[in-house]
């Protein structure tokens, strides 16, 4: 069975940054890309808030740059999905694609988190062309335009409030007849003249030529007062939560109630010695590429320290 010094699971900014640092530390890292090489950023049209790209860069190009940098220093980047792990004793056993088993002295989990979507075909159709799950990432492109945010919790209210500083108009589409957000966030949204809350509404589709230009809405779904109509919008933001990609590790790794991996005292360390977590899989708060990259750096440094002990 192959024995690896440092195994990195996931290929977003956290994974590739960990691979860069681990390679330079002579840990001979092996990185398995997972189901989507480059992670969530690969679907982002333009990234303008990552340092070092003053003119902006496509998510695809940025992740290719990171990959090339990791490869340059000797990282072994492989296709494959980790389907099970055994962290009962070191070295740890990991199964790839349900068949190939390898052992690793250290493991860096950087599998990210997946945004939750409504499941509308139009969300895929307009991905990168008006549909987004990150207002902080993409709100800049909708300055002085009209956008819609879906959700009724704190995240949705925060995204709507943030977008109101950029957009001319923000619709907040709320399935229930009330907001689930904290009182302070409700107050900010309901008192904001640029935000219109559409209670009791569901989005049932999007319209537009090559980009989002409208949203199809249904009010009072299933009631005698049910009504279908459209609103013109330029951007459609999902804010109904993220799901950390941590299921395969849960038998061994401590997670919070939402599945985010718990780390110890602000470090990348988990409850299993030699197993570290980096990026969005352990970050329910920020979910930014620069934060993920920084945590990947920390994880690689901690892996090196662990091996040196």
C-alpha positions in Angstrom: 0.0 0.0 0.0 1.3 3.4 -0.9 2.5 5.5 2.0 2.2 9.3 1.6 3.8 11.9 4.0 1.1 14.6 3.3 -2.2 13.9 1.7 -4.3 16.9 0.6 -8.0 16.3 -0.1 -9.6 19.0 -2.3 -8.3 21.4 -5.0 -9.7 24.8 -4.2 -7.5 27.8 -2.9 -7.0 26.0 0.4 -5.9 22.7 -1.1 -3.6 24.2 -3.7 -2.0 26.7 -1.2 -1.4 23.8 1.2 0.2 21.9 -1.7 2.5 24.8 -2.5 3.7 25.1 1.1 4.0 21.4 1.7 6.0 20.9 -1.5 8.4 23.7 -0.5 8.8 21.9 2.9 9.8 18.7 1.1 6.7 16.8 2.3 6.1 15.4 -1.2 2.4 16.1 -1.0 -0.2 14.2 -3.0 -3.4 16.1 -3.7 -6.6 14.5 -4.8 -8.8 17.0 -6.7 -12.2 15.7 -5.8 -15.3 16.0 -8.0 -14.5 19.5 -9.2 -11.0 20.6 -9.9 -10.5 24.1 -8.7 -13.5 24.0 -6.3 -16.3 26.6 -6.3 -14.1 29.3 -7.8 -13.9 27.4 -11.1 -17.5 28.6 -11.8 -16.8 32.2 -10.9 -16.6 34.4 -14.0 -14.3 37.2 -12.6 -12.5 37.4 -9.3 -11.6 41.0 -8.3 -11.0 40.8 -4.6 -8.0 38.4 -4.5 -4.7 40.2 -4.0 -2.3 40.2 -6.9 -4.8 40.5 -9.7 -5.3 44.3 -10.1 -7.4 43.9 -13.3 -9.3 40.9 -12.0 -9.0 37.3 -13.1 -11.4 34.5 -14.1 -11.9 31.9 -11.4 -10.7 29.3 -13.8 -7.5 31.1 -14.6 -6.7 31.8 -11.0 -7.1 28.2 -10.0 -4.9 27.1 -13.0 -2.2 29.6 -11.7 -2.4 28.0 -8.3 -2.2 24.5 -9.8 0.8 25.4 -11.9 2.5 26.9 -8.9 1.9 23.7 -6.8 3.1 21.5 -9.6 6.2 23.6 -10.1 7.3 22.8 -6.6 6.6 19.1 -7.0 3.1 18.5 -5.8 1.6 15.2 -7.1 -1.9 16.2 -8.3 -4.2 13.4 -9.0 -7.8 12.9 -10.2 -10.0 11.0 -7.8 -12.6 11.3 -5.0 -12.0 10.2 -1.5 -14.9 7.8 -0.7 -14.0 6.6 2.8 -11.4 7.1 5.5 -10.1 5.3 8.6 -8.6 7.6 11.1 -8.5 5.1 13.9 -4.7 4.9 13.9 -1.8 6.4 12.1 -0.8 6.2 9.4 -4.3 6.8 8.2 -6.0 4.8 5.6 -7.9 6.5 2.8 -9.9 4.9 0.0 -10.0 6.6 -3.5 -12.9 6.1 -5.8 -14.2 3.2 -3.7 -11.3 0.9 -4.6 -7.7 2.2 -4.3 -6.4 2.4 -0.7 -3.5 4.6 0.4 -2.0 5.5 3.7 -1.0 9.0 4.9 1.1 10.2 7.8 -0.8 13.6 7.7 -4.0 14.6 6.0 -5.2 18.1 5.1 -9.0 18.2 4.5 -9.8 21.0 2.1 -13.0 19.8 0.5 -14.9 23.1 0.7 -18.6 23.7 1.0 -21.3 23.6 -1.6 -23.9 26.4 -1.9 -27.4 25.2 -1.5 -29.6 25.9 -4.6 -33.3 25.8 -5.2 -32.9 23.1 -7.8 -34.2 25.2 -10.7 -32.8 24.3 -14.1 -32.4 28.0 -14.8 -29.8 28.2 -11.9 -27.5 26.1 -14.0 -28.4 27.8 -17.2 -27.5 31.2 -15.9 -24.5 30.2 -13.7 -21.9 32.9 -14.0 -24.4 35.0 -16.0 -26.4 36.6 -13.2 -26.8 33.7 -10.8 -24.5 33.7 -7.7 -24.3 32.3 -4.2 -21.8 34.9 -3.0 -22.8 38.6 -2.7 -19.4 39.5 -1.4 -17.8 37.9 -4.4 -20.1 39.1 -7.2 -22.1 42.1 -5.8 -19.6 44.5 -7.4 -20.8 43.6 -10.8 -24.4 44.7 -10.1 -23.7 48.3 -9.1 -26.8 50.5 -9.7 -28.7 47.5 -11.0 -31.7 45.4 -9.7 -31.0 42.2 -7.9 -33.0 39.5 -6.0 -31.8 37.6 -2.9 -33.5 34.3 -1.9 -33.7 33.4 1.7 -35.1 34.6 5.1 -32.3 34.0 7.6 -29.4 36.0 8.8 -27.3 35.2 5.8 -30.0 36.3 3.4 -30.5 39.6 5.3 -26.8 40.2 5.4 -26.4 39.6 1.7 -29.4 41.9 0.9 -28.1 44.7 3.2 -24.6 44.4 1.6 -26.1 44.4 -1.9 -28.2 47.5 -1.1 -24.9 49.4 -0.8 -24.2 48.7 -4.4 -27.4 47.9 -6.3 -30.2 50.4 -7.0 -32.9 47.9 -5.9 -32.9 44.6 -3.9 -35.8 42.2 -3.7 -35.6 39.7 -0.8 -37.6 36.7 -1.8 -38.9 35.0 1.4 -40.8 31.7 1.2 -42.5 32.2 4.6 -44.5 35.2 5.8 -41.8 36.1 8.2 -38.0 36.4 8.5 -36.0 33.9 10.4 -33.2 36.3 10.9 -32.1 37.9 14.2 -34.0 41.0 15.3 -31.2 43.3 14.5 -30.9 41.9 10.9 -34.6 42.1 10.4 -34.6 45.7 11.5 -31.8 46.6 9.1 -33.6 45.0 6.1 -37.1 46.2 6.9 -36.0 49.8 7.4 -33.8 49.9 4.3 -35.5 51.9 1.6 -33.6 50.0 -1.2 -34.8 46.6 0.0 -38.3 45.3 -0.8 -39.2 42.1 1.0 -41.5 39.7 -0.9 -43.1 37.6 1.8 -44.8 34.4 0.9 -43.0 34.2 -2.4 -41.2 31.4 -4.3 -38.9 31.8 -7.3 -39.9 29.3 -10.0 -37.7 30.3 -12.8 -35.5 32.9 -14.5 -35.7 34.6 -17.8 -33.3 36.4 -20.1 -31.2 36.3 -23.3 -27.8 35.0 -22.4 -28.0 36.5 -18.9 -30.5 36.9 -16.1 -33.1 39.6 -17.0 -36.1 38.5 -14.9 -37.4 36.2 -12.2 -40.6 34.3 -12.3 -42.4 34.4 -9.0 -45.3 32.7 -7.4 -47.1 34.3 -4.4 -49.1 32.3 -1.9 -48.3 28.9 -3.5 -51.0 26.4 -3.1 -53.5 28.9 -1.7 -56.7 30.3 -3.3 -54.8 33.6 -3.7 -52.0 32.0 -5.7 -50.5 34.5 -8.1 -47.8 34.1 -10.8 -45.9 37.1 -12.2 -42.4 38.3 -13.2 -40.0 41.0 -11.9 -37.2 42.5 -13.9 -33.8 41.8 -12.3 -30.1 41.7 -13.3 -28.8 39.4 -10.6 -30.2 36.4 -8.7 -28.4 35.6 -5.4 -28.9 32.4 -3.4 -28.6 32.8 0.3 -30.2 29.6 1.7 -27.0 28.3 3.2 -24.0 26.1 2.4 -23.3 22.5 3.0 -19.8 21.6 4.0 -18.4 18.6 2.2 -17.5 16.8 5.3 -19.8 13.7 5.3 -17.1 11.2 4.6 -15.0 12.4 7.6 -17.9 12.6 10.2 -17.3 9.1 11.7 -13.9 10.4 12.9 -13.8 14.2 12.8 -15.7 16.5 15.2 -18.1 18.8 13.3 -20.7 21.4 14.4 -24.4 21.0 14.0 -24.2 22.1 10.4 -21.4 19.8 9.4 -18.5 22.3 9.5 -15.3 20.7 10.8 -14.3 21.9 14.3 -10.7 23.1 14.6 -8.8 23.7 17.8 -8.1 27.1 19.2 -7.9 28.9 15.9 -5.5 26.4 14.4 -6.2 24.0 11.5 -5.8 21.1 13.9 -8.8 18.7 14.3 -9.5 16.2 17.1 -7.4 13.7 15.3 -3.6 14.2 15.6 -2.0 14.8 12.2 -5.4 15.5 10.5 -6.0 19.2 9.6 -8.8 21.1 8.1 -8.6 24.2 5.8 -10.9 26.4 3.8 -14.6 26.5 3.6 -15.1 23.0 5.1 -14.1 24.5 8.4 -15.3 28.1 7.8 -19.0 28.9 8.3 -18.3 32.6 8.6 -16.1 34.1 5.9 -16.0 31.7 2.9 -13.6 33.8 0.9 -10.8 32.6 -1.4 -8.2 34.6 0.4 -9.2 33.2 3.8 -9.2 29.6 2.4 -5.7 30.1 0.9 -4.4 31.5 4.3 -5.8 28.5 6.1 -4.2 26.1 3.6 -0.9 27.7 4.4 -1.5 27.2 8.1 -2.5 23.6 7.6 0.7 22.8 5.6 2.9 24.4 8.3 1.2 22.5 11.0 1.6 19.2 9.0 5.3 19.9 8.7 5.6 20.6 12.5 3.6 17.4 13.3 5.9 15.3 11.1 9.0 16.9 12.6 7.9 15.9 16.0 
